[in-house]
Amino acid sequence: MKKLILLSLALLGGLLLLNNVTKAASGTLNLEITAGTWYCVYATDLDLWQTWFSYSTRNREGTFNTTDASEHRYCVDEEGLASRSVTIQTTDLLNMTTANSAHTVPATDVSVANTQATVTAWDCTAQTVANVLWTNYIDSATTLFGKTSAAWEICKIETASDVDLRVELAASQAIWVYSGTLTISIPSF
């Protein structure tokens, strides 16, 4: 009889264990991360003010601040765009009084200097561009900084210090006011 009771309890325990088997179901987990923005802080205007007439060659140099009075230029990419760059270029500087092409300061006499930009937030690969020693003339588009990494990388790339321009003046450069067009090309989105 004892064997029968033990056998009955063992069968009952086995049935209870079979009823407690874990069951699994599968489903989906969805998450959408929406794009932020892409924007750049940059400057376009530089006034080198006045200088005296000279029989010798000389240079005029200046730093131009951004519209928010910052010395640094930067781009924030929260959309994860692929390779992009910021470039600078100038036209010839024309004497606004004489309008004589002989009185022009050629674009090949305007150069840029800036330190290498770096990634200051998040993670991507910055273009390693440094325009130094006044050797980078901006008669054609010259890169200040940019992003070289693949799409979907989010980051902020910033110049470490000022961006300066130098205008080289010929000996006996005609007097009066000179003006040209400074073009900053930024990424579009």
C-alpha positions as CSV (number, residue, x, y, z in Angstrom):
1,M,0.0,0.0,0.0
2,K,2.8,2.3,0.8
3,K,4.2,1.7,-2.6
4,L,0.9,2.5,-4.2
5,I,0.7,5.8,-2.3
6,L,4.3,6.7,-3.2
7,L,3.7,5.9,-6.8
8,S,0.5,7.9,-6.8
9,L,2.3,10.9,-5.3
10,A,5.2,10.6,-7.8
11,L,2.7,10.6,-10.7
12,L,0.8,13.5,-9.3
13,G,4.1,15.5,-8.8
14,G,5.2,14.6,-12.3
15,L,1.9,15.9,-13.7
16,L,2.2,19.2,-11.8
17,L,5.7,19.6,-13.1
18,L,4.5,19.1,-16.7
19,N,1.9,21.8,-16.2
20,N,4.5,24.4,-15.0
21,V,6.6,24.2,-18.2
22,T,7.6,27.8,-19.4
23,K,6.1,28.8,-22.6
24,A,7.6,31.5,-24.9
25,A,6.0,33.9,-27.4
26,S,7.9,36.3,-29.8
27,G,7.1,39.8,-30.8
28,T,8.8,43.0,-32.0
29,L,10.5,45.9,-30.3
30,N,10.4,49.1,-32.3
31,L,12.4,52.3,-31.7
32,E,12.6,55.4,-34.0
33,I,15.2,58.0,-33.5
34,T,14.4,61.1,-35.5
35,A,17.0,63.3,-37.1
36,G,18.1,66.5,-35.5
37,T,19.6,69.2,-37.6
38,W,22.7,70.2,-39.5
39,Y,23.9,73.7,-38.9
40,C,27.1,75.7,-39.1
41,V,28.4,78.8,-37.3
42,Y,30.7,80.8,-39.6
43,A,31.6,84.3,-40.7
44,T,31.6,86.1,-44.0
45,D,32.7,89.7,-43.5
46,L,36.2,91.0,-42.8
47,D,37.0,94.7,-42.6
48,L,40.8,95.4,-42.6
49,W,40.2,99.1,-41.9
50,Q,42.7,101.7,-43.0
51,T,46.4,101.6,-43.9
52,W,48.8,104.2,-45.2
53,F,50.1,104.4,-48.7
54,S,53.5,102.8,-49.0
55,Y,56.2,102.5,-51.7
56,S,57.0,99.0,-50.3
57,T,55.1,95.7,-50.3
58,R,53.2,95.0,-47.1
59,N,50.5,92.8,-45.6
60,R,47.2,93.5,-43.9
61,E,45.9,90.8,-41.6
62,G,42.8,90.3,-39.7
63,T,40.6,87.9,-37.8
64,F,36.9,87.9,-38.5
65,N,34.4,86.8,-35.9
66,T,31.2,84.9,-36.6
67,T,27.8,86.5,-36.4
68,D,27.5,85.3,-32.8
69,A,30.8,87.1,-31.9
70,S,32.6,83.7,-31.6
71,E,36.1,83.2,-32.9
72,H,35.5,79.5,-33.6
73,R,33.7,78.1,-36.7
74,Y,31.9,74.9,-36.3
75,C,29.3,72.6,-37.8
76,V,27.0,70.3,-35.9
77,D,25.7,67.3,-37.7
78,E,22.8,65.6,-35.9
79,E,21.5,64.0,-39.1
80,G,24.5,61.8,-39.7
81,L,25.3,63.2,-43.2
82,A,28.3,61.7,-45.0
83,S,31.4,63.7,-46.0
84,R,30.9,67.5,-46.0
85,S,33.2,70.5,-45.8
86,V,33.3,74.2,-45.2
87,T,35.3,76.2,-47.8
88,I,36.4,79.8,-48.3
89,Q,37.1,81.7,-51.5
90,T,37.5,85.3,-52.6
91,T,37.3,87.3,-55.7
92,D,39.8,90.0,-56.7
93,L,39.6,93.2,-54.6
94,L,38.6,96.0,-56.9
95,N,39.4,99.7,-56.1
96,M,35.9,101.0,-55.6
97,T,36.8,104.6,-56.4
98,T,38.8,104.2,-59.6
99,A,37.2,100.9,-60.8
100,N,40.4,100.5,-62.8
101,S,41.4,96.8,-63.2
102,A,45.1,98.0,-62.9
103,H,44.3,99.0,-59.3
104,T,43.0,95.5,-58.3
105,V,44.4,93.4,-55.5
106,P,44.3,89.9,-57.1
107,A,42.6,87.0,-55.3
108,T,46.0,85.2,-55.6
109,D,47.3,87.7,-53.0
110,V,44.7,86.8,-50.4
111,S,45.5,83.9,-48.0
112,V,43.9,82.1,-45.1
113,A,45.4,80.7,-41.9
114,N,43.6,78.5,-39.4
115,T,44.5,75.7,-37.0
116,Q,43.3,72.1,-37.7
117,A,39.7,71.6,-36.7
118,T,38.8,68.8,-34.3
119,V,35.8,66.8,-33.2
120,T,34.6,68.5,-30.0
121,A,31.4,66.5,-29.4
122,W,30.2,63.0,-30.3
123,D,32.1,60.8,-32.8
124,C,33.1,61.1,-36.4
125,T,36.2,61.6,-38.5
126,A,37.1,65.2,-39.1
127,Q,38.9,66.4,-42.2
128,T,42.4,67.2,-41.0
129,V,42.9,70.6,-42.7
130,A,45.3,73.2,-41.3
131,N,46.0,76.3,-43.4
132,V,49.2,77.7,-42.0
133,L,52.1,80.1,-42.6
134,W,50.0,82.2,-45.1
135,T,50.6,79.8,-47.9
136,N,47.0,78.9,-48.7
137,Y,45.7,81.4,-51.2
138,I,41.9,81.5,-51.6
139,D,41.5,82.4,-55.2
140,S,39.9,79.0,-55.4
141,A,37.8,77.2,-52.8
142,T,40.0,76.2,-49.9
143,T,38.8,73.8,-47.2
144,L,38.7,75.1,-43.6
145,F,37.3,72.0,-42.1
146,G,35.0,69.1,-42.8
147,K,33.8,65.6,-42.1
148,T,35.2,62.6,-43.9
149,S,33.4,59.8,-42.2
150,A,30.5,57.7,-43.4
151,A,26.9,58.5,-43.1
152,W,25.0,58.1,-39.8
153,E,27.9,59.4,-37.6
154,I,26.9,62.3,-35.4
155,C,29.4,65.0,-34.4
156,K,30.4,68.6,-33.9
157,I,33.6,69.7,-35.7
158,E,35.2,73.0,-34.7
159,T,38.2,75.2,-35.4
160,A,40.5,75.4,-32.4
161,S,41.1,79.1,-32.8
162,D,40.7,82.1,-35.1
163,V,40.5,82.1,-38.8
164,D,42.7,84.9,-40.2
165,L,43.0,86.4,-43.6
166,R,46.0,88.2,-45.1
167,V,45.9,90.6,-48.0
168,E,49.3,91.2,-49.7
169,L,49.6,94.7,-51.0
170,A,52.0,95.5,-53.9
171,A,54.4,98.4,-53.6
172,S,52.7,101.7,-54.5
173,Q,49.2,100.1,-54.4
174,A,46.7,102.8,-55.4
175,I,44.9,104.6,-52.6
176,W,41.1,104.4,-51.8
177,V,38.8,101.6,-50.8
178,Y,39.1,98.0,-52.1
179,S,36.3,95.5,-51.9
180,G,35.8,91.9,-53.1
181,T,33.4,89.0,-52.4
182,L,34.3,86.5,-49.8
183,T,32.3,83.3,-50.2
184,I,32.0,80.7,-47.5
185,S,30.4,77.4,-48.7
186,I,28.7,75.3,-46.0
187,P,27.1,71.9,-46.3
188,S,23.5,71.9,-47.5
189,F,20.9,69.5,-46.2
